[in-house]
Amino acid sequence: MTASETTPPRSSGTWLSRWEPENEAFWAAEGKSRAWTTLIVTTAALTMAFITWFLVSALVVRLPQIGFRFTASELFWLAAMPGLAGGSLRLIHMFLVPIYGTRHVVSLSTLSLLIPLVGWFYAVQDASTPYWVLMLLAFLAGLGGGNFSSFMPSTSMFFPKRLQGTVLAIQAGIGNFGVSVVQFVTPWVIGFALLGGMAWVGEPQTMTRAGVESQIYLQNAPLVMIPFVAVFGITAWIFLKSVPIKSNFREQFDIFKSGHTWSQTSLYIMTFGGFSGLAATFPLLIREIYGGFEGAPDPLAWAFWGPLIGSASRVLAGPVTDRLGGARVTHWAGLGMLASAFLVTLTVTPTSLDSFPLFVAAMLALFFFAGVGNASTFKQMPMLFPPRQGGGVIGFTAAIAAYGPFLFGMMFAWSFASFQSAAPVFYGLIVFFAFNVALNWLLYARKNAKFPC
């Protein structure tokens, strides 16, 4: 531990002078209440970050229906851009908390979400909005994706190791609910005029679906999120403090000297990369695979179930990983993802809607096991590293895995353009999942493993 990690910061208004979560007396006297308060505030803010990050996935399936003329490849690109931004911004966020502290990072990054939300509010009201503008706004939605890699390391510093699996699963799992929330709320909230149809809220758009026209207010989807983001950002500034664990930019690079950083990154790409990538593309997958049949399902009526189940399983798996160990749970989660991906391959070249129920079931199973694996891998990391390094590894692995929406968007765009099918992508996932199951078993999960965690 370096001197900069132990020297108390000068600003007592933001930085705590002492933080010892492993000290039972300190934890009982003052640590527990502050840690849980911090968890509640940051989790609320993280949920809004995920809502903003995945807003585009809910909007993009409606754009062609209100007059925007884009190809399938262009739509997948729009869905992918928040992932590109989220992963890139997470590489920055992973360094921020030991430098600027929880209070500044959480509050200011939450308020930054107002930029893409306001932008999308105006953009969807005009079908002549240039494609490059929508691409820019999709990239800015990735501001929400970046927040994860500072929020989660911050939380890991506030709690003792014995609770890491539970609290990180709670925060990430509830935060992940934001994906499901935006995909569930959007179809409902766009169906009516908000605030009594006041002029500044905007005019409705005419949606044409299956030959039937209706009036919708697509701008309502970002609009309803704006006051929540503002309130949570201000609340974070008022209630949060920062733990006295400081390190400069250069010192934090020591995590890359450990092989565990890279193996854990691969495991988290499997679990969270799979979760986020499929959550961003699930609506478009339903549209492209089953949208051509008579009586085709509405993508947004089904897509929200995937991230909902994945988020719930992440929360529920947290206490299980604290009891059984992260590596063991990761092993079974990986096997479940492997089997589920295989089932999906049987349903992605349909001849009718008869295979749609199996497609949805297999996808939901894939989301379920990905959520479990998200919880278990985040239990493994704090067990392999000391607090500051553990937070850095959480931030880095989350940053790389956050490219999931971008990579999946690109892979599916390529797959449909080249093969008119999503099957090649899922075959590739099967190979990648198998590799990671073997990696985790060899290093961490097998009997007498050298690094049990």
C-alpha positions in Angstrom: 0.0 0.0 0.0 1.4 3.4 -1.0 1.6 6.5 1.0 -1.1 8.2 -1.1 -3.5 5.4 -0.2 -3.2 6.1 3.5 -2.8 9.8 3.8 -6.1 11.4 4.9 -7.4 13.9 2.4 -7.6 17.5 3.4 -11.2 18.3 2.5 -13.3 16.9 5.4 -16.5 18.0 3.7 -16.1 15.3 1.1 -13.5 12.8 2.4 -13.9 10.7 5.6 -10.9 10.7 7.9 -11.2 7.1 8.8 -12.7 4.0 7.2 -12.2 0.4 8.6 -15.0 -1.9 7.5 -13.0 -5.0 8.6 -12.9 -3.6 12.2 -16.0 -5.1 13.8 -16.2 -2.3 16.5 -15.9 0.4 13.8 -18.4 -1.3 11.5 -21.0 -1.6 14.3 -20.6 1.9 15.6 -20.6 3.9 12.4 -19.5 1.9 9.3 -22.6 -0.1 8.7 -25.1 2.7 8.6 -23.0 4.9 6.3 -22.1 2.0 4.0 -25.8 1.0 3.5 -26.8 4.6 3.0 -24.2 4.9 0.3 -25.4 1.7 -1.3 -29.0 2.9 -1.5 -28.1 6.3 -3.0 -25.6 5.0 -5.5 -27.8 2.1 -6.5 -30.7 4.5 -7.3 -28.3 6.6 -9.4 -26.9 3.4 -11.1 -30.4 2.3 -12.0 -30.9 5.6 -13.9 -27.5 5.2 -15.5 -28.6 1.8 -16.9 -32.0 3.3 -18.0 -30.1 5.9 -20.0 -27.6 3.5 -21.4 -30.3 1.2 -22.8 -32.8 3.8 -23.8 -31.7 3.5 -27.4 -32.5 -0.2 -27.5 -36.1 0.6 -26.6 -36.4 3.5 -29.1 -34.7 2.0 -32.1 -37.4 -0.6 -32.9 -40.0 2.2 -33.1 -38.0 4.6 -35.3 -38.9 2.9 -38.6 -42.5 2.8 -37.6 -42.7 6.6 -37.2 -41.0 7.5 -40.5 -37.3 7.1 -39.9 -35.8 5.2 -42.9 -32.9 3.0 -41.8 -31.7 -0.4 -42.9 -31.4 -3.3 -40.4 -27.6 -2.7 -40.3 -28.1 1.0 -39.5 -30.5 0.1 -36.7 -28.0 -2.4 -35.2 -25.3 0.3 -35.4 -27.6 2.7 -33.4 -28.2 0.0 -30.8 -24.5 -0.7 -30.6 -23.2 2.8 -30.1 -24.1 3.1 -26.4 -22.0 0.0 -25.8 -19.0 1.4 -27.6 -19.3 4.6 -25.5 -20.0 2.7 -22.3 -17.0 0.5 -22.5 -14.7 3.3 -23.4 -15.9 5.6 -20.7 -15.6 2.8 -18.1 -11.9 2.7 -18.9 -11.8 6.3 -17.6 -14.3 5.7 -14.7 -12.2 2.9 -13.2 -9.6 5.4 -12.2 -11.8 8.2 -10.8 -12.9 7.1 -7.3 -9.4 6.9 -5.7 -8.6 10.3 -7.3 -11.8 12.3 -6.9 -13.9 10.3 -4.4 -17.3 8.8 -4.3 -19.3 12.0 -3.7 -18.0 13.9 -6.7 -17.9 11.0 -9.1 -21.4 9.7 -8.4 -23.2 13.0 -8.3 -21.6 14.7 -11.3 -21.7 11.6 -13.5 -25.4 11.1 -12.7 -26.2 14.7 -13.6 -24.3 14.2 -16.9 -27.1 11.8 -18.0 -29.3 14.8 -18.6 -27.4 15.5 -21.8 -28.5 12.4 -23.8 -31.9 12.4 -22.3 -32.7 15.9 -23.4 -31.1 15.2 -26.8 -33.3 12.2 -27.5 -36.4 14.1 -26.3 -36.0 16.5 -29.2 -34.5 14.2 -31.8 -37.3 11.6 -32.0 -39.9 14.3 -32.6 -38.5 15.0 -36.1 -38.2 12.1 -38.6 -35.8 14.2 -40.7 -33.2 14.2 -37.9 -29.9 13.2 -39.6 -28.6 9.8 -38.9 -25.3 11.2 -37.7 -27.1 13.1 -35.0 -28.9 10.0 -33.8 -25.5 8.2 -33.8 -24.0 11.0 -31.6 -26.9 10.8 -29.2 -26.6 7.0 -29.1 -23.0 7.4 -28.2 -23.8 10.0 -25.5 -26.3 7.5 -24.0 -23.2 5.5 -23.2 -22.5 8.0 -20.4 -24.8 5.8 -18.4 -22.8 2.8 -19.2 -19.5 4.4 -18.0 -20.8 5.0 -14.5 -20.8 1.4 -13.5 -17.0 1.2 -13.3 -16.8 3.9 -10.7 -19.9 3.1 -8.7 -19.1 -0.6 -8.2 -15.5 -0.1 -7.1 -16.7 2.6 -4.7 -19.2 0.2 -3.1 -16.6 -2.5 -2.7 -14.5 -0.1 -0.6 -17.3 0.6 1.8 -18.1 -3.0 2.8 -16.1 -5.8 4.5 -15.1 -8.8 2.3 -17.6 -11.1 4.0 -20.5 -9.0 2.5 -19.0 -8.3 -0.9 -20.9 -10.9 -2.9 -24.2 -9.8 -1.4 -23.8 -6.0 -1.7 -22.2 -6.0 -5.1 -25.0 -8.3 -6.4 -27.7 -6.0 -4.9 -26.2 -2.9 -6.4 -25.4 -4.3 -9.8 -28.6 -6.4 -10.0 -30.9 -3.5 -9.1 -28.9 -1.3 -11.4 -29.4 -3.9 -14.2 -33.2 -3.6 -13.6 -32.8 -0.3 -15.4 -32.5 -2.2 -18.6 -35.8 -3.9 -18.1 -37.5 -0.8 -16.8 -36.8 1.2 -19.9 -37.8 -1.6 -22.2 -41.0 -2.2 -20.2 -42.0 1.5 -19.5 -41.3 2.8 -23.0 -44.3 1.0 -24.8 -46.6 2.2 -22.1 -45.5 5.8 -21.6 -45.3 6.6 -25.3 -49.0 5.9 -25.7 -50.4 9.1 -24.2 -49.7 12.8 -23.8 -47.9 13.8 -20.6 -48.7 16.8 -18.5 -52.1 17.3 -20.2 -50.6 17.7 -23.6 -48.7 20.9 -22.9 -47.2 22.4 -26.0 -43.5 22.1 -24.9 -43.9 18.3 -24.4 -44.2 18.0 -28.2 -46.6 16.7 -30.8 -47.5 13.0 -31.3 -46.0 10.9 -34.1 -48.0 8.6 -36.4 -46.9 5.0 -35.9 -47.7 2.5 -38.6 -47.4 -1.1 -37.5 -48.8 -4.1 -39.4 -50.8 -1.6 -41.5 -52.5 0.0 -38.6 -51.9 3.6 -37.7 -51.8 5.1 -34.2 -50.6 8.2 -32.4 -47.6 7.9 -30.0 -45.3 10.2 -28.1 -41.9 8.6 -28.4 -40.3 11.6 -26.7 -42.0 10.6 -23.5 -39.5 7.8 -23.0 -36.6 10.1 -22.2 -38.8 12.8 -20.7 -40.0 10.8 -17.8 -36.5 10.0 -16.8 -35.2 13.5 -16.6 -36.6 14.5 -13.2 -35.4 11.3 -11.6 -31.9 11.8 -12.9 -31.8 15.4 -11.6 -33.1 14.4 -8.1 -30.8 11.5 -7.7 -27.8 13.5 -8.8 -28.5 16.2 -6.3 -29.2 13.6 -3.5 -25.8 12.0 -4.1 -24.1 15.3 -3.6 -25.9 15.9 -0.4 -25.6 12.5 1.3 -22.4 10.8 0.0 -18.9 11.0 1.4 -15.7 9.4 0.1 -13.5 6.8 1.8 -9.9 7.7 2.5 -8.4 5.3 0.0 -6.5 7.4 -2.5 -4.2 6.5 -5.4 -3.0 8.5 -8.4 -3.5 7.4 -12.0 -0.1 5.8 -12.3 -0.3 3.7 -9.1 -3.5 2.1 -10.2 -1.9 0.4 -13.1 -0.4 -2.2 -10.8 -3.6 -4.4 -11.3 -2.3 -5.3 -14.8 0.7 -7.1 -13.4 -1.6 -9.9 -12.1 -2.8 -12.7 -14.3 -6.0 -12.8 -12.3 -7.0 -9.4 -13.8 -7.0 -11.0 -17.3 -8.7 -14.2 -16.3 -11.5 -12.4 -14.4 -11.9 -10.0 -17.3 -12.6 -13.0 -19.6 -15.1 -14.5 -17.2 -16.9 -11.2 -16.8 -17.0 -10.7 -20.6 -18.8 -14.1 -20.7 -21.4 -13.1 -18.0 -21.9 -9.3 -18.2 -20.8 -9.0 -21.8 -23.4 -11.6 -22.7 -26.1 -10.0 -20.5 -25.6 -6.4 -21.7 -25.0 -7.4 -25.4 -28.1 -9.5 -25.6 -30.2 -7.0 -23.6 -29.3 -4.3 -26.2 -30.0 -6.5 -29.2 -32.9 -8.7 -28.0 -35.7 -6.4 -29.3 -34.0 -6.2 -32.7 -33.4 -10.0 -32.7 -37.1 -10.6 -32.2 -37.9 -8.2 -35.0 -35.4 -9.6 -37.5 -36.0 -13.3 -36.8 -39.7 -13.4 -36.3 -41.0 -10.0 -37.5 -41.7 -11.2 -41.0 -44.5 -13.7 -40.1 -48.1 -12.8 -40.0 -49.1 -11.9 -36.4 -45.5 -11.3 -35.5 -44.9 -10.5 -31.8 -44.2 -6.9 -30.6 -40.4 -7.0 -29.7 -40.9 -4.7 -26.7 -43.7 -6.9 -25.3 -41.1 -9.6 -24.8 -37.6 -8.1 -24.7 -37.9 -6.6 -21.2 -38.2 -10.1 -19.7 -34.6 -10.9 -20.5 -32.9 -8.2 -18.5 -35.6 -8.5 -15.8 -34.8 -12.1 -15.2 -31.0 -11.6 -15.5 -31.1 -8.7 -13.0 -33.3 -10.7 -10.5 -31.0 -13.7 -10.7 -28.0 -11.5 -10.0 -29.5 -10.1 -6.9 -30.6 -13.6 -5.6 -27.3 -15.2 -6.4 -25.3 -12.7 -4.3 -25.9 -14.4 -0.9 -25.5 -17.8 -2.5 -22.0 -16.8 -3.7 -21.1 -15.6 -0.2 -22.0 -19.0 1.1 -20.8 -21.4 -1.6 -17.9 -19.3 -3.1 -17.9 -17.4 -6.3 -15.8 -19.8 -8.4 -18.2 -22.7 -7.8 -21.2 -20.7 -8.8 -19.5 -19.2 -11.8 -18.8 -22.8 -13.0 -22.4 -23.8 -13.0 -23.5 -20.5 -14.4 -21.1 -20.9 -17.3 -22.5 -24.4 -18.0 -26.0 -23.1 -18.0 -25.1 -20.3 -20.5 -23.5 -22.9 -22.7 -26.6 -25.1 -22.8 -28.9 -22.2 -23.3 -26.9 -20.8 -26.2 -27.1 -24.2 -27.9 -30.9 -24.2 -27.5 -31.1 -20.7 -29.1 -29.3 -22.0 -32.2 -32.2 -24.4 -32.8 -34.7 -21.5 -33.1 -33.0 -18.7 -35.0 -33.9 -20.0 -38.5 -37.6 -20.4 -38.1 -40.2 -21.4 -40.8 -43.1 -20.2 -38.6 -44.0 -18.7 -35.3 -44.2 -22.2 -33.8 -40.6 -22.0 -32.6 -41.0 -18.6 -31.0 -41.9 -19.9 -27.5 -38.7 -22.1 -27.4 -36.6 -19.1 -28.7 -37.9 -16.9 -25.9 -37.4 -19.6 -23.3 -33.9 -20.3 -24.3 -33.0 -16.6 -24.4 -34.5 -16.1 -20.9 -32.5 -19.1 -19.6 -29.4 -17.5 -21.1 -30.2 -14.2 -19.3 -30.9 -16.1 -16.0 -27.5 -17.9 -16.0 -25.7 -14.7 -17.1 -27.2 -12.9 -14.1 -26.0 -15.6 -11.8 -22.5 -15.5 -13.3 -22.4 -11.7 -12.9 -22.9 -12.0 -9.2 -20.4 -14.8 -8.8 -17.6 -13.2 -10.7 -17.9 -10.1 -8.6 -17.6 -12.2 -5.5 -14.3 -13.7 -6.9 -12.5 -10.4 -7.6 -12.6 -8.9 -4.0 -11.3 -12.3 -2.7 -8.3 -12.3 -5.0 -7.2 -8.7 -4.4 -6.9 -6.1 -1.6 -9.6 -3.4 -1.4 -8.1 -0.7 -3.7 -6.9 -3.2 -6.3 -10.1 -5.2 -6.0 -12.0 -2.0 -6.8 -9.7 -1.3 -9.8 -10.2 -4.9 -11.2 -13.9 -4.6 -10.8 -13.8 -1.3 -12.7 -11.6 -2.7 -15.5 -13.4 -5.9 -16.0 -16.7 -4.0 -16.1 -15.2 -1.6 -18.6 -14.2 -4.3 -21.1 -17.5 -6.3 -20.6 -19.4 -3.1 -21.3 -18.4 -3.3 -24.9 -21.0 -6.1 -25.0 -23.8 -4.0 -26.6 -21.4 -2.7 -29.2 -19.8 -6.1 -30.1 -23.1 -7.9 -30.2 -24.6 -5.2 -32.3 -21.7 -5.4 -34.8 -21.7 -9.2 -34.8 -25.5 -9.5 -35.5 -25.3 -6.8 -38.1 -22.5 -8.8 -39.8 -24.3 -12.1 -39.4 -27.6 -10.9 -40.9 -25.8 -9.1 -43.7 -23.6 -12.1 -44.6 -25.8 -15.1 -43.7 -29.3 -13.7 -43.1 -29.2 -15.4 -39.8 -28.1 -14.9 -36.2 -26.9 -18.5 -35.9 -23.2 -17.8 -36.5 -23.0 -15.5 -33.6 -24.5 -18.0 -31.2 -22.1 -20.7 -32.4 -19.3 -18.4 -31.6 -20.7 -17.8 -28.2 -20.8 -21.5 -27.5 -17.1 -21.8 -28.1 -16.3 -18.7 -26.0 -18.5 -19.9 -23.1 -16.8 -23.4 -23.2 -13.4 -21.7 -23.0 -14.3 -19.7 -19.9 -15.9 -22.6 -18.1 -12.6 -24.5 -18.6 -10.6 -21.5 -17.5 -12.6 -20.9 -14.3 -12.5 -24.6 -13.4 -8.8 -24.9 -13.9 -7.8 -21.8 -11.9 -10.5 -21.4 -9.3 -13.3 -24.0 -9.1 -11.8 -27.5 -9.1 -10.8 -29.4 -6.0 -7.4 -28.3 -4.8 -7.4 -25.3 -7.2 -4.4 -23.1 -6.6 -6.6 -20.0 -6.2 -9.9 -20.9 -4.7 -12.3 -18.0 -4.5 
